[in-house]
Amino acid sequence: MNTSQNNEHSAVTSGPRQFLKARPLADRLGINPRTLFRWAESGRISKFKIHQRLVVFDVAEVERLIEDSRIGGRN
């Protein structure tokens, strides 16, 4: 795998928080990447625009939304 491909799928970390681009995060969660952008546009999650072509999402925030959206929510 070349460096550009490796960077594309790498997590961006900042302290204890982990950030991923839409495609790798969506693949990890079994959802469509567009779903992440729709959730961000509706204010359900945050998106972080690093520069013009790089947007990342907080993994824990997205996982929390999915968990809280399940029937019964968190225990």
Stockholm file with secondary structure:
# STOCKHOLM 1.0

chainA/1-75         MNTSQNNEHSAVTSGPRQFLKARPLADRLGINPRTLFRWAESGRISKFKIHQRLVVFDVAEVERLIEDSRIGGRN
#=GR chainA/1-75 SS CCHHHHHHTCCEEETTEEEEEHHHHHHHHTSCHHHHHHHHHTTSSCEEEEETTEEEEEHHHHHHHHHHHSTTCCC
#=GC SS_cons        CCHHHHHHTCCEEETTEEEEEHHHHHHHHTSCHHHHHHHHHTTSSCEEEEETTEEEEEHHHHHHHHHHHSTTCCC
//
